[in-house]
Amino acid sequence: MFRLNNRIALVTGGGSGIGRAVALTFASSGATVHVLDVNRESAAKTADEISRNGGNAVSHACDVTDQQEVMAVFRGIGKLDILVNSAGVSHIGKADTTSEEDFDRLYQVNVKGVYNCLFAAIPLMKENGGGAILNLGSIAAVVGLPDRFAYSMSKGAVQAMTMSVAKDYLRDNIRCNSVSPARVHTPFVDGFLAKNYPGQEQEMFQKLSQTQPIGRMAKPDEIAKLILYLCSDEASFITGNDYPIDGGFTKLNN
Ligand SMILES: NC(=O)c1ccc[n+]([C@@H]2O[C@H](COP(=O)([O-])OP(=O)(O)OC[C@H]3O[C@@H](n4cnc5c(N)ncnc54)[C@H](O)[C@@H]3O)[C@@H](O)[C@H]2O)c1
């Protein structure tokens, strides 16, 4: 079940957190994985780890906000079966405390970065007779989270792009879905706590853990397993959907 033998996958943000877990999971399921990240060292580290475990991986240093850079990487790969858009950045702020610069940065990485990879990947998948695309959304797209104005904007756009692409490429045999995690314990969360709650990291970590009714944050592996399923042939009837994976956050927080 859920094998990706002979599949070529590209994972953005593959150097860390959920992207790294997806890259490792895909490789151990038989795929050749292209690990793309703006951080050259972390992309190489994930690819090395895959190779050491006997899998196939290539790393690419690439900024998803730059369409030329993205196009060069995808052209170099040539054939593509699976795209996972995991590269993303976070931000804390309300509408009147989010600077124009921060708003633009969130848009550039979380929205335009996804568009750039879709733009580059879809022609390759069409040529290839189909493919599977998985975008990392967030519960921030569907519930009102405090202090996440720009981030919520960006994840709302990811969900809308997911539906649009799923509809437009039905006849090209390209499936497109998103997953929307609540909090996942990754460097994304640790960096956010260190930056925004210096000295209170432990206390805030506990607090954030408890906001999931299940009482903890997700592990990156738990998200990767759902993504593996959605990108495998076993999910061949699934397209145009968003999958919350949230420890009960959206439905049980009452
Ligand atoms: N961690 C969570 O709690 C959580 C919850 C919901 C959704 N998400 C989403 O999951 C995705 C992955 O999050 P994570 O927790 O694994 O984060 P992370 O910070 O651990 O990893 C993100 C990776 O993206 C890379 N990246 C950032 N900007 C880039 C750019 N311009 N070009 C290429 N790569 C870039 C970073 O270098 C990093 O390796 C994000 O889209 C995030 O919004 C995370």
The ligand as an SDF file (V2000), in Angstrom:
LIG
                    3D

 44 48  0  0  0  0  0  0  0  0999 V2000
    4.3930   23.7540   11.8640 N   0  0  0  0  0  0  0  0  0  0  0  0
    3.1200   24.0400   11.9580 C   0  0  0  0  0  0  0  0  0  0  0  0
    2.5540   24.1320   13.0640 O   0  0  0  0  0  0  0  0  0  0  0  0
    2.2970   24.2280   10.7270 C   0  0  0  0  0  0  0  0  0  0  0  0
    0.8940   24.2300   10.8530 C   0  0  0  0  0  0  0  0  0  0  0  0
    0.1080   24.3990    9.7140 C   0  0  0  0  0  0  0  0  0  0  0  0
    0.7050   24.5700    8.4800 C   0  0  0  0  0  0  0  0  0  0  0  0
    2.0670   24.5750    8.3980 N   0  0  0  0  0  0  0  0  0  0  0  0
    2.6410   24.7900    7.0580 C   0  0  0  0  0  0  0  0  0  0  0  0
    3.4730   23.7050    6.7270 O   0  0  0  0  0  0  0  0  0  0  0  0
    4.5390   24.1620    5.8920 C   0  0  0  0  0  0  0  0  0  0  0  0
    5.8640   23.6860    6.4780 C   0  0  0  0  0  0  0  0  0  0  0  0
    5.9870   24.1960    7.7840 O   0  0  0  0  0  0  0  0  0  0  0  0
    7.1030   23.6410    8.7720 P   0  0  0  0  0  0  0  0  0  0  0  0
    6.5120   23.7130   10.1190 O   0  0  0  0  0  0  0  0  0  0  0  0
    7.6420   22.3750    8.2490 O   0  0  0  0  0  0  0  0  0  0  0  0
    8.1870   24.8280    8.6190 O   0  0  0  0  0  0  0  0  0  0  0  0
    9.7880   24.8340    8.7140 P   0  0  0  0  0  0  0  0  0  0  0  0
   10.1660   26.2420    9.0180 O   0  0  0  0  0  0  0  0  0  0  0  0
   10.2700   23.7400    9.6070 O   0  0  0  0  0  0  0  0  0  0  0  0
   10.1860   24.4980    7.2180 O   0  0  0  0  0  0  0  0  0  0  0  0
    9.9110   25.3830    6.1670 C   0  0  0  0  0  0  0  0  0  0  0  0
   11.0070   25.2530    5.1470 C   0  0  0  0  0  0  0  0  0  0  0  0
   10.6890   26.1380    4.0740 O   0  0  0  0  0  0  0  0  0  0  0  0
   11.8860   26.7450    3.6400 C   0  0  0  0  0  0  0  0  0  0  0  0
   11.6080   28.0120    2.9680 N   0  0  0  0  0  0  0  0  0  0  0  0
   11.1860   29.1720    3.5380 C   0  0  0  0  0  0  0  0  0  0  0  0
   11.1140   30.1480    2.6050 N   0  0  0  0  0  0  0  0  0  0  0  0
   11.4960   29.5780    1.4250 C   0  0  0  0  0  0  0  0  0  0  0  0
   11.6330   30.0730    0.1150 C   0  0  0  0  0  0  0  0  0  0  0  0
   11.4100   31.3580   -0.1780 N   0  0  0  0  0  0  0  0  0  0  0  0
   12.0330   29.2160   -0.8620 N   0  0  0  0  0  0  0  0  0  0  0  0
   12.2900   27.9150   -0.5770 C   0  0  0  0  0  0  0  0  0  0  0  0
   12.1980   27.4040    0.6690 N   0  0  0  0  0  0  0  0  0  0  0  0
   11.8050   28.2190    1.6560 C   0  0  0  0  0  0  0  0  0  0  0  0
   12.6910   26.9510    4.9180 C   0  0  0  0  0  0  0  0  0  0  0  0
   14.0730   27.1480    4.6380 O   0  0  0  0  0  0  0  0  0  0  0  0
   12.3900   25.6690    5.6750 C   0  0  0  0  0  0  0  0  0  0  0  0
   13.3450   24.6780    5.3830 O   0  0  0  0  0  0  0  0  0  0  0  0
    4.3990   25.6740    5.8080 C   0  0  0  0  0  0  0  0  0  0  0  0
    3.7600   25.9950    4.5920 O   0  0  0  0  0  0  0  0  0  0  0  0
    3.5170   26.0210    6.9910 C   0  0  0  0  0  0  0  0  0  0  0  0
    2.7680   27.1830    6.7620 O   0  0  0  0  0  0  0  0  0  0  0  0
    2.8740   24.4010    9.4810 C   0  0  0  0  0  0  0  0  0  0  0  0
  1  2  1  0
  2  3  2  0
  2  4  1  0
  4  5  1  0
  4 44  2  0
  5  6  2  0
  6  7  1  0
  7  8  2  0
  8  9  1  0
  8 44  1  0
  9 10  1  0
  9 42  1  0
 10 11  1  0
 11 12  1  0
 11 40  1  0
 12 13  1  0
 13 14  1  0
 14 15  2  0
 14 16  1  0
 14 17  1  0
 17 18  1  0
 18 19  2  0
 18 20  1  0
 18 21  1  0
 21 22  1  0
 22 23  1  0
 23 24  1  0
 23 38  1  0
 24 25  1  0
 25 26  1  0
 25 36  1  0
 26 27  1  0
 26 35  1  0
 27 28  2  0
 28 29  1  0
 29 30  1  0
 29 35  2  0
 30 31  1  0
 30 32  2  0
 32 33  1  0
 33 34  2  0
 34 35  1  0
 36 37  1  0
 36 38  1  0
 38 39  1  0
 40 41  1  0
 40 42  1  0
 42 43  1  0
M  CHG  2   8   1  16  -1
M  END
$$$$
